[in-house]
Amino acid sequence: MPSIRKPRAVVPVLAFAGIVVALMQTVVIPLIPQLPTLLDATPNDATWAITVTLLAGAVATPVVGRLGDMYGKRRMLLISLALLVAGSAVCGLSDTLAPMVAGRALQGAASGVVALGISIMRDELPAERLGSATALMSASLGVGGALGLPAAALLAEQTDWHMLFWTSAAFGSVAAALVLAFVPESEVRGGGRFDLAGAAGLSAGLTCLLLAVSKGADWGWGSAVTVSLLCGGAAVLGLWGVWELRARQPLVDLRTTARRQVLLTNLASVVFGFAMFAMSLVLPQLLQLPVSTGYGLGATMLGVGLVLAPSGLVMMAMAPVSARLSRARGPKVTLMAGALVVAAGYGLGVALMSAAWQLVLVSSVIGAGIGLAYGAMPALIMAAVPIAETAAANSLNTLSRAIGTSVSSAVAGVVLARLTVDLGTLTAPSPAGFRLVMAIGCGASLVAFAVAAFLPAHRRPGRGASPRGGLPGGGKARGRGRRPGRQTRSAAISRYWKLPLLYASRKASSIPVARCVLARSSQ
């Protein structure tokens, strides 16, 4: 493995790559009201420019994670960034729906960058630097998601809309160049053959389920298409599970995934992803509804971005707090604390919805909880999986959160579509609908707290883990001195008791919000 000429540059480079992915996810939001006109499409068809990013990310993330474990995480990171650049260029050249959807699919395939970056940090950084480094990674993602929206809105207002995607391509190119220059390739490899059948089965099953969840409101939840996709997806995933259990080298090691710590963490991730995304569905609509409604604030998209930006900054401020709490009390306590803070934020949101400063307060409290909890989830996963499966395990956890956000999107969409008020020519979600979604988010956060309570307790140093976070007895499991094929079994299953890996991915594929805005723009 080549030596790291500037080891301090590895962390900011990976953090910058995370920022670029967060910007990619938010870049299309200012265009949502204009998409039908810009792409000469119907409002329902235009939402495919958002839905396809979610589907591509869900399919690509576990596949890229496994390939990273097998063939090199840096290599797959560069491939992911190349897909982002290519997708951005295709979108920048598009004036119709088909190329836009294709470009957004390529952009979504880059969603695995975050999980790969965290896994590279585990392989390359010494234990004493890992906590602060991963805290910076998480903070950078929060900043990217929070500042990306107002920056994209400003750019869309001042320039041609294609510049949004050319800017994304430029940032992706810079990130790839920096990775080539400063990030080394890890020697920690899982080896083996890629499970092509497993990848196809997982992709087909997830596509069916997420497509049904994302488009069910448009097609009808009881329609033949929606029901067929839900049943077909469940059946395919069931067969996929049987295949993975029998495969010698599975795409996802389900036996490892079934371990108590991994299973409960992924379950908590699904519920927490559901909870945290409710904020992204409610606050933008409240801010953008006309003042004449009596409860809307009449803000522009730029104004929406400025109101939500402090939540990302709060996430950044909470990153080192999460790291210190995980070191002192364990990531289980950090996850539980984050869930309670998010629940408190949604509780405030039920009562405080009438002024911009109130929404800033609500989003900031929720952002603080997200900053705490999302730092604990990868730490819990990494402490329970072999080092050669780090990227695959992180990717599966990322997928769990994406599933939670997708279900949240569908549930909130149904609630807001049912609880409406007629305002002349405009039909808008009612205040009761917004409050109900906030209450559901609060309840989901409490469910995540309850799930986290059943996680194994934090292990103190000296109980099977060394003070340096390596192997028992002081050995190291970063794979620098030997390849995985020559590691001992204890090295392959070594557990890192202090890995406060912070991950605050902010999904921006707000499908019900898109439908609401597109519907209003078509009236």
C-alpha positions as CSV (number, residue, x, y, z in Angstrom):
1,M,0.0,0.0,0.0
2,P,1.4,3.4,-0.8
3,S,2.3,5.6,2.1
4,I,0.2,8.6,3.0
5,R,2.2,11.6,2.2
6,K,-0.1,14.0,4.1
7,P,-2.2,11.9,6.5
8,R,-4.0,15.0,7.9
9,A,-5.5,15.6,4.4
10,V,-7.3,12.3,4.3
11,V,-10.1,13.3,6.7
12,P,-11.0,16.7,5.1
13,V,-10.9,15.1,1.6
14,L,-13.4,12.4,2.6
15,A,-15.5,15.0,4.4
16,F,-15.5,17.1,1.2
17,A,-16.7,14.1,-0.8
18,G,-19.6,13.8,1.7
19,I,-20.4,17.4,1.2
20,V,-20.5,16.9,-2.6
21,V,-23.0,14.0,-2.2
22,A,-25.2,16.1,0.1
23,L,-25.2,18.9,-2.5
24,M,-26.1,16.5,-5.2
25,Q,-29.2,15.4,-3.2
26,T,-30.4,19.0,-2.6
27,V,-29.6,20.5,-6.0
28,V,-32.9,19.6,-7.6
29,I,-35.2,21.0,-4.9
30,P,-35.3,24.6,-6.1
31,L,-36.4,23.3,-9.5
32,I,-39.4,21.2,-8.3
33,P,-42.1,23.8,-9.0
34,Q,-40.8,24.3,-12.5
35,L,-39.9,20.7,-13.5
36,P,-43.1,20.1,-15.6
37,T,-42.4,23.2,-17.6
38,L,-38.7,22.8,-17.9
39,L,-38.9,19.1,-19.0
40,D,-42.2,19.3,-20.9
41,A,-43.7,16.7,-18.6
42,T,-46.8,16.2,-16.5
43,P,-46.4,16.9,-12.7
44,N,-46.7,13.1,-11.9
45,D,-44.1,12.2,-14.5
46,A,-41.8,15.0,-13.3
47,T,-41.5,13.4,-9.9
48,W,-39.5,10.6,-11.4
49,A,-36.5,13.0,-11.4
50,I,-36.7,12.7,-7.6
51,T,-38.0,9.1,-7.2
52,V,-35.2,7.6,-9.4
53,T,-32.5,9.0,-7.2
54,L,-33.9,7.2,-4.2
55,L,-34.2,3.9,-6.1
56,A,-30.7,4.1,-7.5
57,G,-29.2,4.9,-4.2
58,A,-31.0,2.1,-2.4
59,V,-29.8,-0.4,-5.0
60,A,-26.3,0.9,-5.4
61,T,-25.3,1.4,-1.8
62,P,-25.1,-2.3,-0.6
63,V,-23.6,-3.4,-3.9
64,V,-20.9,-0.7,-3.8
65,G,-20.2,-1.4,-0.2
66,R,-19.6,-5.1,-0.9
67,L,-17.4,-4.4,-3.9
68,G,-15.4,-2.0,-1.7
69,D,-14.7,-4.7,0.8
70,M,-13.7,-7.1,-2.0
71,Y,-11.7,-4.9,-4.5
72,G,-10.8,-1.7,-2.6
73,K,-12.8,1.1,-0.9
74,R,-10.8,3.9,-2.5
75,R,-11.4,2.3,-6.0
76,M,-15.2,2.1,-5.4
77,L,-15.2,5.7,-4.0
78,L,-13.6,7.0,-7.2
79,I,-16.1,5.0,-9.3
80,S,-19.0,6.4,-7.3
81,L,-17.7,10.0,-7.8
82,A,-17.3,9.3,-11.5
83,L,-20.9,8.3,-11.6
84,L,-21.9,11.5,-9.9
85,V,-20.0,13.6,-12.4
86,A,-21.4,11.7,-15.3
87,G,-24.9,12.0,-14.0
88,S,-24.5,15.7,-13.3
89,A,-23.3,16.2,-16.9
90,V,-26.2,14.3,-18.4
91,C,-28.6,16.4,-16.3
92,G,-26.8,19.6,-17.4
93,L,-27.3,18.7,-21.0
94,S,-31.0,17.6,-20.6
95,D,-34.1,19.5,-21.7
96,T,-36.5,16.6,-21.6
97,L,-37.6,14.1,-18.9
98,A,-35.8,10.9,-20.1
99,P,-32.2,12.2,-19.9
100,M,-32.9,14.0,-16.7
101,V,-34.2,10.8,-15.1
102,A,-31.1,8.9,-16.4
103,G,-28.8,11.5,-15.0
104,R,-30.5,11.6,-11.7
105,A,-30.2,7.8,-11.5
106,L,-26.4,8.0,-12.1
107,Q,-26.2,10.7,-9.3
108,G,-28.2,8.4,-7.0
109,A,-25.7,5.6,-7.6
110,A,-23.1,7.7,-5.8
111,S,-24.9,7.5,-2.5
112,G,-22.5,4.9,-1.3
113,V,-19.7,7.5,-0.9
114,V,-20.5,8.2,2.7
115,A,-20.4,4.5,3.8
116,L,-17.2,4.0,1.9
117,G,-15.6,7.1,3.4
118,I,-16.4,6.0,7.0
119,S,-15.0,2.5,6.2
120,I,-11.7,4.1,4.8
121,M,-11.4,6.0,8.1
122,R,-11.7,2.8,10.1
123,D,-9.0,1.1,8.0
124,E,-6.5,4.0,7.8
125,L,-6.7,6.1,11.0
126,P,-5.2,5.3,14.4
127,A,-7.7,4.9,17.2
128,E,-6.8,8.1,18.9
129,R,-7.7,10.1,15.8
130,L,-10.7,8.2,14.7
131,G,-13.3,9.9,16.9
132,S,-12.5,13.4,15.9
133,A,-12.1,12.5,12.3
134,T,-15.4,10.8,12.0
135,A,-17.0,13.7,13.9
136,L,-15.7,16.1,11.2
137,M,-17.1,13.7,8.5
138,S,-20.5,13.9,10.0
139,A,-20.4,17.7,10.5
140,S,-19.4,18.2,6.9
141,L,-22.4,16.2,5.7
142,G,-24.7,18.3,7.9
143,V,-23.2,21.5,6.5
144,G,-23.5,20.2,3.0
145,G,-27.2,19.3,3.4
146,A,-28.0,22.6,5.3
147,L,-26.1,25.0,3.1
148,G,-26.8,23.2,-0.2
149,L,-30.4,24.2,-0.3
150,P,-30.0,28.0,0.0
151,A,-27.0,27.9,-2.3
152,A,-28.9,25.9,-4.9
153,A,-31.9,28.2,-4.6
154,L,-29.7,31.3,-5.1
155,L,-28.0,29.8,-8.1
156,A,-31.3,28.8,-9.7
157,E,-32.6,32.3,-9.3
158,Q,-29.6,34.1,-10.7
159,T,-28.5,31.7,-13.5
160,D,-29.7,29.2,-16.0
161,W,-31.0,26.1,-14.2
162,H,-28.5,23.8,-16.0
163,M,-25.7,25.5,-14.0
164,L,-26.9,23.7,-10.9
165,F,-25.8,20.4,-12.4
166,W,-22.6,21.7,-14.0
167,T,-21.7,23.0,-10.5
168,S,-22.3,19.6,-9.1
169,A,-20.2,18.0,-11.8
170,A,-17.3,20.5,-11.0
171,F,-17.4,19.7,-7.3
172,G,-17.5,16.0,-8.0
173,S,-14.4,16.3,-10.3
174,V,-12.5,18.2,-7.6
175,A,-13.5,15.6,-5.0
176,A,-12.2,12.7,-7.2
177,A,-9.0,14.5,-7.9
178,L,-8.4,15.1,-4.2
179,V,-9.2,11.4,-3.4
180,L,-6.6,10.4,-6.0
181,A,-4.0,12.7,-4.5
182,F,-4.4,12.1,-0.8
183,V,-6.5,9.0,0.0
184,P,-4.6,5.6,-0.1
185,E,-6.0,2.3,-1.0
186,S,-6.5,0.0,2.1
187,E,-5.0,-3.5,2.1
188,V,-8.0,-4.7,4.1
189,R,-9.9,-6.8,1.6
190,G,-12.5,-9.5,2.0
191,G,-11.6,-11.3,-1.2
192,G,-13.8,-13.9,-2.8
193,R,-16.3,-13.8,-5.7
194,F,-19.0,-11.2,-6.1
195,D,-22.5,-12.6,-5.5
196,L,-24.1,-11.5,-8.7
197,A,-27.4,-13.4,-8.1
198,G,-27.7,-11.9,-4.7
199,A,-27.1,-8.4,-6.0
200,A,-29.8,-8.9,-8.7
201,G,-32.3,-10.3,-6.2
202,L,-31.7,-7.5,-3.6
203,S,-32.0,-4.9,-6.3
204,A,-35.2,-6.3,-7.7
205,G,-36.8,-6.7,-4.3
206,L,-35.9,-3.2,-3.1
207,T,-36.9,-1.6,-6.4
208,C,-40.4,-3.2,-6.2
209,L,-40.9,-2.2,-2.6
210,L,-39.6,1.3,-2.8
211,L,-41.3,2.0,-6.1
212,A,-44.6,1.0,-4.5
213,V,-44.0,3.1,-1.4
214,S,-42.9,6.1,-3.5
215,K,-45.7,6.0,-6.1
216,G,-48.5,4.4,-4.2
217,A,-50.2,7.7,-3.5
218,D,-50.3,8.4,-7.3
219,W,-51.4,4.9,-8.4
220,G,-53.6,4.2,-5.4
221,W,-52.6,2.1,-2.4
222,G,-55.2,-0.5,-3.4
223,S,-54.4,-0.6,-7.1
224,A,-53.3,-3.7,-8.8
225,V,-49.9,-2.2,-9.7
226,T,-49.1,-1.1,-6.1
227,V,-50.3,-4.4,-4.5
228,S,-48.4,-6.5,-7.1
229,L,-45.2,-4.5,-6.5
230,L,-45.5,-4.9,-2.7
231,C,-46.2,-8.6,-2.8
232,G,-43.7,-9.2,-5.5
233,G,-41.0,-7.3,-3.7
234,A,-41.7,-9.2,-0.5
235,A,-41.5,-12.5,-2.3
236,V,-38.3,-11.7,-4.1
237,L,-36.6,-10.5,-0.9
238,G,-37.8,-13.7,0.8
239,L,-36.2,-15.8,-1.9
240,W,-33.1,-13.6,-1.8
241,G,-32.8,-14.3,2.0
242,V,-32.8,-18.0,1.4
243,W,-30.2,-17.7,-1.4
244,E,-27.9,-15.5,0.8
245,L,-28.1,-18.1,3.7
246,R,-27.0,-20.8,1.3
247,A,-24.4,-18.9,-0.7
248,R,-20.7,-19.5,0.2
249,Q,-19.8,-15.8,-0.4
250,P,-23.1,-13.8,0.0
251,L,-23.6,-10.2,-0.9
252,V,-24.9,-9.6,2.7
253,D,-23.9,-12.0,5.5
254,L,-27.3,-12.4,7.0
255,R,-25.9,-14.4,10.0
256,T,-23.8,-11.4,10.9
257,T,-26.7,-9.1,10.3
258,A,-28.8,-11.2,12.6
259,R,-26.5,-10.6,15.6
260,R,-28.3,-8.7,18.3
261,Q,-26.3,-5.5,18.1
262,V,-26.4,-5.3,14.3
263,L,-30.1,-6.3,14.0
264,L,-31.3,-3.9,16.6
265,T,-29.1,-1.0,15.3
266,N,-30.5,-1.5,11.8
267,L,-34.0,-1.7,13.1
268,A,-33.5,1.5,15.1
269,S,-32.0,3.1,11.9
270,V,-35.2,2.3,10.0
271,V,-37.4,3.9,12.7
272,F,-35.0,6.8,13.2
273,G,-34.9,7.5,9.5
274,F,-38.7,7.6,9.5
275,A,-38.7,10.0,12.4
276,M,-36.1,12.4,11.2
277,F,-37.4,12.8,7.7
278,A,-40.8,14.1,8.9
279,M,-39.1,17.4,9.5
280,S,-38.1,17.6,5.8
281,L,-41.7,17.0,4.8
282,V,-43.5,19.5,7.1
283,L,-41.3,22.5,7.5
284,P,-40.8,23.4,3.8
285,Q,-44.5,23.3,3.1
286,L,-45.3,25.4,6.2
287,L,-42.8,28.0,5.1
288,Q,-43.9,28.2,1.5
289,L,-47.7,28.2,1.9
290,P,-49.2,31.7,1.3
291,V,-49.7,34.0,4.3
292,S,-53.3,34.2,3.2
293,T,-53.9,30.7,4.5
294,G,-53.5,32.0,8.1
295,Y,-50.7,29.6,9.0
296,G,-48.3,29.6,6.0
297,L,-45.4,32.0,6.1
298,G,-45.1,32.8,2.4
299,A,-41.3,32.2,2.2
300,T,-39.3,31.7,-1.0
301,M,-37.2,28.6,-1.6
302,L,-34.2,30.7,-0.6
303,G,-36.0,31.6,2.6
304,V,-36.8,28.0,3.3
305,G,-33.1,27.1,2.9
306,L,-32.0,29.9,5.3
307,V,-34.5,28.8,7.9
308,L,-33.3,25.1,7.7
309,A,-29.6,26.0,7.5
310,P,-29.1,26.4,11.3
311,S,-30.0,22.7,11.8
312,G,-27.0,21.7,9.8
313,L,-24.8,24.0,11.8
314,V,-26.2,22.6,15.1
315,M,-25.4,19.1,13.7
316,M,-21.8,20.2,13.2
317,A,-21.7,21.5,16.8
318,M,-23.1,18.3,18.2
319,A,-20.6,16.1,16.3
320,P,-17.8,16.3,19.0
321,V,-20.4,16.1,21.7
322,S,-21.6,12.8,20.2
323,A,-18.0,11.5,20.0
324,R,-17.2,12.4,23.6
325,L,-20.5,10.8,24.9
326,S,-19.8,7.6,22.9
327,R,-16.3,7.4,24.3
328,A,-17.5,7.9,27.9
329,R,-20.8,6.0,27.9
330,G,-20.9,4.0,24.7
331,P,-22.8,4.6,21.4
332,K,-25.9,2.9,22.8
333,V,-26.4,5.8,25.3
334,T,-25.6,8.3,22.5
335,L,-28.3,6.8,20.3
336,M,-30.9,6.8,23.1
337,A,-30.1,10.4,23.9
338,G,-30.4,11.4,20.3
339,A,-33.8,9.8,20.0
340,L,-35.0,11.6,23.1
341,V,-33.8,15.0,21.8
342,V,-35.5,14.4,18.4
343,A,-38.7,13.5,20.2
344,A,-38.5,16.7,22.2
345,G,-38.0,18.7,19.0
346,Y,-41.1,17.2,17.4
347,G,-43.0,17.8,20.6
348,L,-42.1,21.5,20.3
349,G,-43.1,21.4,16.6
350,V,-46.6,20.4,17.6
351,A,-47.0,23.7,19.5
352,L,-44.6,26.0,17.7
353,M,-45.6,26.4,14.0
354,S,-46.6,30.1,13.6
355,A,-43.3,32.0,13.0
356,A,-40.0,31.5,11.3
357,W,-38.0,31.7,14.5
358,Q,-40.1,28.9,16.0
359,L,-39.4,26.6,13.0
360,V,-35.7,27.5,13.3
361,L,-35.9,26.4,17.0
362,V,-37.7,23.2,16.1
363,S,-35.4,22.2,13.3
364,S,-32.3,23.0,15.4
365,V,-33.4,20.8,18.3
366,I,-34.2,18.0,15.9
367,G,-30.8,18.5,14.2
368,A,-29.1,18.3,17.5
369,G,-30.7,14.9,18.1
370,I,-29.8,13.7,14.6
371,G,-26.2,14.8,15.2
372,L,-26.1,12.7,18.3
373,A,-27.9,9.6,17.1
374,Y,-26.4,9.3,13.6
375,G,-22.9,9.3,15.1
376,A,-23.8,6.2,17.2
377,M,-25.3,4.0,14.5
378,P,-22.1,3.2,12.5
379,A,-20.2,2.8,15.7
380,L,-22.6,0.1,16.9
381,I,-22.4,-1.6,13.5
382,M,-18.6,-1.6,13.3
383,A,-18.2,-2.9,16.8
384,A,-20.0,-6.1,15.8
385,V,-18.8,-7.0,12.3
386,P,-15.5,-8.3,11.0
387,I,-13.2,-5.6,9.7
388,A,-13.2,-7.2,6.2
389,E,-17.0,-6.5,6.0
390,T,-16.9,-2.9,7.2
391,A,-18.1,-1.2,4.0
392,A,-20.9,-3.8,3.4
393,A,-22.2,-3.5,6.9
394,N,-22.1,0.3,6.8
395,S,-23.9,0.3,3.5
396,L,-26.7,-1.9,4.8
397,N,-27.1,0.4,7.7
398,T,-27.3,3.3,5.3
399,L,-29.9,1.4,3.3
400,S,-31.9,0.9,6.5
401,R,-32.1,4.6,7.1
402,A,-33.2,5.1,3.4
403,I,-36.0,2.6,3.8
404,G,-37.1,4.5,6.9
405,T,-37.2,7.8,5.1
406,S,-39.1,6.3,2.2
407,V,-41.8,4.9,4.4
408,S,-41.9,8.3,6.3
409,S,-42.4,10.0,2.9
410,A,-45.3,7.8,2.0
411,V,-47.0,8.0,5.4
412,A,-46.7,11.7,5.7
413,G,-47.9,12.1,2.1
414,V,-51.1,10.1,3.0
415,V,-51.7,12.2,6.1
416,L,-51.2,15.5,4.4
417,A,-53.3,14.5,1.5
418,R,-56.2,13.4,3.7
419,L,-56.2,16.4,6.1
420,T,-56.6,19.4,3.8
421,V,-58.3,22.7,3.6
422,D,-59.8,24.5,0.5
423,L,-58.5,28.0,0.0
424,G,-60.2,29.1,-3.1
425,T,-58.4,27.5,-6.1
426,L,-55.8,26.0,-3.7
427,T,-56.1,22.9,-1.7
428,A,-53.4,22.7,1.0
429,P,-52.6,20.5,4.0
430,S,-54.3,21.7,7.1
431,P,-52.6,22.7,10.4
432,A,-54.0,19.5,11.9
433,G,-52.3,17.5,9.3
434,F,-48.9,19.1,10.0
435,R,-49.3,18.6,13.7
436,L,-50.2,15.0,13.2
437,V,-47.1,14.4,11.2
438,M,-45.0,16.1,13.9
439,A,-46.7,13.8,16.5
440,I,-46.0,10.7,14.4
441,G,-42.3,11.8,14.2
442,C,-42.2,12.2,18.0
443,G,-43.7,8.7,18.4
444,A,-41.3,7.2,16.0
445,S,-38.4,8.7,17.9
446,L,-39.7,7.2,21.1
447,V,-39.9,3.8,19.4
448,A,-36.3,4.2,18.3
449,F,-35.4,4.9,21.9
450,A,-37.1,1.8,23.0
451,V,-35.4,-0.3,20.4
452,A,-32.0,1.1,21.3
453,A,-32.6,0.3,25.0
454,F,-32.3,-3.4,24.1
455,L,-28.8,-3.0,22.6
456,P,-25.9,-4.6,24.5
457,A,-24.3,-2.5,27.1
458,H,-21.1,-0.6,26.5
459,R,-17.9,-2.5,27.1
460,R,-15.3,-0.8,29.2
461,P,-11.6,-1.1,28.1
462,G,-10.0,-4.2,29.5
463,R,-13.0,-6.4,28.8
464,G,-11.9,-7.9,25.6
465,A,-10.8,-4.6,24.0
466,S,-7.6,-2.8,24.1
467,P,-7.3,0.9,25.2
468,R,-6.2,1.7,21.6
469,G,-9.3,0.2,20.1
470,G,-7.4,-2.7,18.4
471,L,-7.2,-6.3,19.2
472,P,-7.3,-7.6,22.8
473,G,-3.9,-7.4,24.1
474,G,-2.9,-4.3,22.2
475,G,-2.7,-5.8,18.7
476,K,-3.9,-3.9,15.6
477,A,-6.6,-4.9,13.1
478,R,-6.2,-2.2,10.5
479,G,-4.6,-4.6,8.1
480,R,-1.4,-2.5,7.4
481,G,1.1,-5.2,8.1
482,R,-0.6,-8.2,6.7
483,R,-3.3,-9.0,4.2
484,P,-6.7,-10.3,5.4
485,G,-5.9,-13.8,4.1
486,R,-3.0,-14.0,6.7
487,Q,-4.9,-12.5,9.6
488,T,-5.8,-14.7,12.5
489,R,-9.5,-15.3,13.2
490,S,-9.3,-13.0,16.2
491,A,-8.1,-10.2,13.9
492,A,-10.9,-10.9,11.5
493,I,-13.6,-10.5,14.1
494,S,-11.9,-7.8,16.2
495,R,-14.3,-5.4,17.8
496,Y,-13.7,-1.7,18.1
497,W,-15.2,-0.4,21.3
498,K,-14.7,3.2,20.7
499,L,-15.6,4.2,17.2
500,P,-17.9,7.3,17.4
501,L,-18.5,7.2,13.6
502,L,-20.7,10.2,12.8
503,Y,-23.0,10.0,9.9
504,A,-25.6,12.6,9.3
505,S,-26.8,11.9,5.8
506,R,-29.7,14.1,4.8
507,K,-31.9,12.6,2.2
508,A,-33.5,15.2,0.1
509,S,-35.8,13.1,-2.0
510,S,-39.0,14.6,-0.5
511,I,-41.5,12.9,-2.7
512,P,-44.8,14.1,-1.1
513,V,-43.4,17.6,-0.9
514,A,-42.6,17.3,-4.6
515,R,-46.1,16.1,-5.4
516,C,-47.6,18.9,-3.4
517,V,-45.5,21.6,-5.0
518,L,-45.9,20.2,-8.5
519,A,-49.7,19.9,-8.0
520,R,-49.9,23.5,-6.9
521,S,-47.7,24.7,-9.8
522,S,-50.0,22.9,-12.4
523,Q,-53.1,24.6,-11.1
